[in-house]
Amino acid sequence: MALTMKFLVLAMLLWPVSALADAEDTRRNICLGWMLGGYPSGLEETACTAQFALPSPFLFKCIRAQRTGYDSDLQRRACTLYLADVSRQAANSRVRRQ
């Protein structure tokens, strides 16, 4: 009887943890979808990028536009500046040891 009670208490303690893990996985998947297709708002973008360390969706928009064509000269110039800055950051980043 004591073993059964301990098992029940342990199960009750662990159940919310797995439910939270599922919720976080769901949130991460939603954020990844928004990252690729565009966030519904700046608040969601800020929350997702902070919570999961995701790159800016502008990166994907620029890469897509580079392949399919830019909507305007302004978009092309903005992407050129953005990609140059990202490239500079990548060149100055550290390499983690294996």
LOPA-212236 format. One record per atom (N, C-alpha, C): x, y, z. Coordinates in steps of 0.2 Angstrom, whole numbers, padded with zeros to 4 digits, always signed. Layout:
REM LOPA-212236
XYZ;...
//
This chain:
REM LOPA-212236
+0004-0006+0000;+0000+0000+0000;+0004+0006+0000;+0010+0006+0004;+0014+0012+0004;+0018+0013-0002;+0019+0008-0006;+0023+0008-0012;+0018+0011-0017;+0012+0009-0017;+0007+0012-0022;+0006+0020-0021;+0005+0022-0014;+0005+0029-0013;+0010+0033-0015;+0017+0030-0014;+0023+0034-0016;+0022+0034-0024;+0020+0029-0027;+0020+0029-0035;+0015+0035-0037;+0009+0035-0033;+0004+0040-0035;+0006+0047-0034;+0010+0048-0029;+0013+0055-0027;+0018+0057-0032;+0022+0052-0034;+0027+0053-0039;+0024+0055-0046;+0019+0051-0048;+0015+0052-0054;+0012+0059-0054;+0009+0061-0049;+0006+0068-0048;+0011+0073-0049;+0017+0072-0046;+0022+0077-0046;+0025+0078-0054;+0025+0072-0057;+0028+0072-0064;+0024+0074-0069;+0017+0073-0068;+0012+0075-0073;+0013+0082-0076;+0013+0087-0071;+0013+0094-0074;+0019+0095-0078;+0025+0092-0076;+0031+0093-0080;+0030+0091-0087;+0028+0085-0088;+0027+0083-0095;+0022+0087-0099;+0017+0090-0095;+0012+0094-0099;+0015+0101-0100;+0019+0103-0096;+0023+0110-0098;+0028+0108-0103;+0031+0103-0104;+0036+0101-0109;+0032+0101-0116;+0026+0098-0116;+0022+0098-0122;+0020+0105-0124;+0018+0109-0119;+0016+0116-0121;+0022+0120-0123;+0028+0119-0121;+0034+0122-0123;+0036+0120-0130;+0035+0113-0132;+0036+0111-0138;+0031+0114-0143;+0025+0114-0141;+0020+0117-0146;+0022+0124-0147;+0023+0128-0142;+0025+0135-0143;+0031+0136-0147;+0036+0132-0146;+0042+0132-0151;+0040+0131-0158;+0036+0126-0159;+0034+0124-0166;+0030+0130-0169;+0026+0133-0165;+0022+0139-0168;+0027+0145-0169;+0032+0146-0165;+0037+0151-0166;+0041+0150-0172;+0043+0144-0173;+0047+0142-0179;+0043+0143-0185;+0036+0142-0185;+0032+0143-0191;+0032+0151-0192;+0031+0154-0187;+0031+0162-0188;+0037+0164-0190;+0043+0162-0188;+0050+0164-0190;+0050+0163-0198;+0048+0158-0200;+0049+0157-0208;+0043+0161-0212;+0037+0161-0209;+0032+0165-0213;+0030+0172-0211;+0033+0174-0205;+0031+0181-0203;+0027+0180-0196;+0029+0184-0192;+0026+0185-0185;+0019+0189-0186;+0014+0187-0182;+0008+0191-0182;+0008+0198-0179;+0013+0199-0174;+0014+0205-0171;+0022+0206-0169;+0024+0212-0167;+0030+0213-0164;+0031+0210-0157;+0025+0210-0154;+0026+0207-0147;+0027+0199-0147;+0024+0196-0152;+0026+0189-0153;+0033+0187-0155;+0035+0192-0160;+0042+0191-0162;+0047+0192-0156;+0046+0197-0152;+0050+0198-0147;+0050+0192-0142;+0044+0190-0140;+0044+0184-0135;+0047+0178-0138;+0046+0176-0144;+0048+0170-0147;+0056+0171-0148;+0059+0176-0150;+0066+0177-0151;+0069+0177-0145;+0066+0179-0139;+0069+0179-0133;+0069+0172-0130;+0063+0169-0130;+0062+0163-0127;+0066+0157-0130;+0067+0157-0137;+0070+0152-0140;+0076+0154-0144;+0079+0160-0144;+0085+0162-0147;+0084+0161-0155;+0079+0163-0158;+0078+0162-0165;+0081+0168-0169;+0083+0167-0175;+0085+0173-0179;+0079+0177-0181;+0081+0183-0184;+0076+0187-0186;+0072+0184-0193;+0066+0185-0193;+0062+0183-0199;+0064+0187-0205;+0067+0193-0204;+0069+0197-0210;+0075+0193-0214;+0079+0190-0210;+0084+0186-0214;+0081+0181-0219;+0076+0178-0217;+0072+0173-0222;+0069+0177-0227;+0066+0182-0226;+0062+0186-0231;+0067+0189-0236;+0073+0191-0233;+0078+0194-0238;+0081+0188-0243;+0082+0182-0240;+0085+0177-0244;+0080+0175-0249;+0073+0174-0247;+0068+0173-0251;+0068+0178-0257;+0068+0184-0255;+0067+0189-0260;+0073+0189-0265;+0079+0187-0262;+0085+0187-0267;+0084+0182-0272;+0081+0176-0270;+0080+0171-0275;+0074+0172-0280;+0069+0176-0277;+0063+0177-0282;+0062+0184-0284;+0066+0188-0282;+0065+0195-0284;+0063+0200-0278;+0065+0206-0278;+0063+0210-0273;+0057+0214-0275;+0053+0216-0270;+0047+0220-0272;+0049+0227-0274;+0054+0230-0271;+0056+0237-0273;+0064+0238-0272;+0066+0243-0274;+0073+0245-0274;+0075+0246-0266;+0070+0249-0263;+0071+0250-0255;+0072+0243-0252;+0068+0238-0253;+0068+0232-0250;+0075+0229-0252;+0077+0230-0258;+0084+0227-0260;+0090+0230-0256;+0089+0237-0255;+0094+0240-0251;+0094+0238-0244;+0088+0238-0241;+0088+0236-0234;+0090+0229-0233;+0089+0224-0238;+0092+0218-0237;+0099+0217-0238;+0102+0222-0242;+0109+0222-0243;+0112+0224-0237;+0110+0229-0234;+0113+0232-0227;+0112+0227-0222;+0106+0224-0221;+0105+0219-0216;+0110+0213-0217;+0110+0210-0223;+0114+0204-0224;+0122+0206-0223;+0124+0212-0225;+0131+0214-0224;+0132+0214-0216;+0127+0217-0212;+0128+0217-0205;+0128+0210-0202;+0124+0205-0204;+0124+0198-0202;+0130+0195-0204;+0133+0196-0210;+0139+0193-0212;+0145+0196-0207;+0145+0202-0206;+0150+0205-0202;+0150+0202-0195;+0144+0201-0192;+0143+0198-0185;+0146+0191-0186;+0144+0187-0191;+0146+0180-0192;+0154+0180-0192;+0157+0184-0195;+0164+0184-0196;+0168+0186-0189;+0164+0190-0185;+0167+0191-0179;+0165+0187-0173;+0161+0182-0174;+0159+0177-0169;+0164+0172-0167;+0163+0170-0161;+0168+0165-0159;+0166+0158-0161;+0171+0153-0161;+0169+0146-0163;+0169+0142-0156;+0164+0138-0155;+0164+0134-0149;+0169+0128-0150;+0172+0126-0145;+0176+0120-0145;+0172+0114-0146;+0174+0109-0150;+0171+0103-0151;+0172+0099-0145;
//
